[in-house]
């Protein structure tokens, strides 16, 4: 059985946002993440975009909100507790409510990096 490691964009944005708030070098932090269990396709595709605020749309936050809602509802209906799915859903729902649903899913960093969108 192959174990798939995954870090969702809100989790990645949170980790990088904390790093930035602590004054860490985000390029170095990304390199460290790439060498650890935090390494994921999301880190490779969204990590630099979050830092550079390059949120050209490949998969919109609005679509991520829809998919997160589906996953959360299906899990709930199956009697599962999915706190990360719920938190992910809330972050993307917030992006949509703030008019940021057109941004790529990496735009979730705009909600977590200090001094960005309120």
N, C-alpha and C positions, 0 to 999 in steps of 0.2 A: 504494500500500500504506500503510495506516495503522499507525503504530507505537503500541503500547499500553504505557504506562508503568505499572509495578506495583511496589509495595513490599509485601512480605508482612508480616503482623503481627509475627513474631519480629524481622525486620530493623527495623521501626519501633520496637518496644519497646526494642531494643538502642540505637538512636540516641537515643531520648528518655531512656533510662536513663543513658547517658553524659552527656547534657546536664544531667540532674538532679544526677548525681554531681559535675559540674564547677560546680554552682551557677548554671547558666544559667536564665533565666526561661523556663519551658516554654511559656507562652503565646506569647512572642516567637519561640521556636524553631519552634513550630508554624506561625506566620505566615511565617517564613523558608522553611520546607519547602514551604508552599503556593505560594511564588513561584519555586520551583526545579524541577529534574528529579525531586526527591523527592516532588512533589505526586502524589497517587494517591487513588483511592476509599477505600483502607484508611486513609490519613491522615485523610480527611474523616469516615469512620464510626467509627474506633477511636481516633484520636489523643487526643481529649478524654477518652474513657472510660478510657484507660490512665492518664492523669494523675489523674483523679478517682476511680479505682478503682471505676468503675461498670461491672460486668461482667454486666449482665442478659443472659440468653442469647438471641441471635438465631441464632448458628451456633456450636454448642458446640465446645470444645477436643477433646472425644472424637471428634466428626465430623471435625474438622480433622486429628486424628491418623490417622484411617482414610484420609482423602483424601490426606494427605501420604505415607502408606505406599504407597498405590496408585501415585501419581505416581513415587515413588522406585523402586519395584519395576519398573514398566513401563520407566522410563528405563534402569535397570540391565540389564534383559533386552534392551534395544535396543543395549546396548554404550555407553551414554552415561555420562559422569561428571557427576553433578549434586550438587555439594557443598552448595549452598543448600537443595535439596530434602531432602538428608540431615540437615542441621542443623535445618531446620524440623520434620521428622519427630521428631527427638530431643527438641526442646523440647515438642512436644505430647504425646509419649509420657511425658515427665517430668511434665507437668501431670496426666495420667491417673494415673500411679503415685502422685502425691502427693494424690490424691483431689480434684483440681481440674477434672476432665474435664467437669463440669456447667456450668462458667463459659463465658461467651462466649469466642471466640478471642482477644479483646482481653486476656483474663486472663493471657496469656503475659507481660504486663508484670510480673506478680507474681513471675516468675522472674528478671527482669532489673533492675528498679529496686532500688537499694541500700536495705537495711533492710526489704525486704518478705519474702515467704515464702522460707524457706531451702531 
